[in-house]
Amino acid sequence: MARPKSKHGRKPERESMELGNRLKTIRKRRGMSQTELGDKLGLSQRAISAYEGGYNRISAPVLLKLVEVLRTSVPEILGKKASSQAVNDKRVARLLDSVERLPPRKRRQVEEYVDFITKTP
């Protein structure tokens, strides 16, 4: 099935569409609208929509800002799996998966709690 053309006048590339879909999923998991994300990045809602639709490529500086604002990683946005060396503890990986499946409000509570207990002497 052919990809639809957009108001941008061209079809997005498959890889750009996949990256855009991952970005959209991560943004929604964080409970953010396109407008809120754009405001935090200094971009318009329309620019975020174009990234998520795969119509605009994400530059390295924007990618790094996305990682910071969305509290994620470059491999997650790019769709690369963490190496088994990075997450070799199955229990930790299972806990991370469980936290990722929580609704945004509960996930923020877990993040705040972890931040609190790791900063407490």
N, C-alpha and C positions, 0 to 999 in steps of 0.2 A: 504494500500500500504506500502510495506516495505521501511524503510529508507535506503538510499544508504550508503554503506561502503565508507570510505574515504581512503586516502593514509595513515591515521593513523591506519588503520587496525581494526577499531571498529566503531559501529554505535553510534552517539551521542544520549544522553538521550533527551527526549522531552523537559524537563524543561531547559536543557542547550541550546538547539536549540532556544527556545523561548527567553531566556535571551540574547543569541547572536544576535538574530534578533532585539531586542530592542536596544542593544548596537550599532548595525550597523545603525539603524534608527536615533538614537541620534547623532552619529558621523557625518552622512551625513547632518543632519539638521544644524550642526555646520560648515559645509563646509570643513571638514577635510578628508584627505585620510587616509588609514590604516598606511601608512609610517609616515605621520605627527603625528598621534596619538601615534604610537609606539615611535617615537623620543621624544615626550614630556613625555612619561612614562618610558623611558629607556628600551623599549622592541623592538623586531624586528617586521617588518611587518608581518612576518609569525606567530608570537605569537598572534597578533591582529586578523589575519585571523582565527586562531584556536579557539580563544574566540568567535568570531562572528559565526563561524560554529557550535559551541557547542561541539567541540572536547576537549577543555581544560576548566576546571572549573576556575572561577575567585576567587582568594584568597581575603581575607578581605583587606590586604594592597593595592592590585591592585584596588579593588573596590573603596576604599577611594581616590586613585589617580585619577581614572576615574571620580569620582564626581567632583573633583577639576578642572581637565583639561577640562572636557566637560561642566562645569558650570551647573550641574544638581543635582539630589538628589538620594540617595540610593533607596527610594521607586519608583522613575521613572525607574531606571535601572532594579529593581526587578519586575516591573509591578504591584506595589501596588498603589491603589488609595489613594490620600490624604484624611484624615478624613474630614468630613463636618465641624468639629470644626476648622481645620486648614484653610480651605477656605470657611468660612461661608458667605462671601459677594458674591452674584451671579454676581455682576458687575465686581468685581476683577477677578473672575474665567473666565468670558466671555472675559475680556481683555487679560488674560494670554493665553487663547485658541487662540485668534486672533493673538497674537504675535508669538505663536508657529507655526502658519500656514504661516508666512512670509518667503520669501526666506532668506537664510543665511545672505546676505549682509544687507538687510533691518532690519533683527532681530538684527544684531550687532549694527546698527545705533540706534535702539530703546534702546538697552542695554546701549550704551555709553551715550545717552541723559539722561536716568534714573539715571545712575551713576553720571553724571554731576549735575543734579538738586538736587539730594539727598545729595551731598557733599557740595553744595553751601549754605552758611549761610543765 
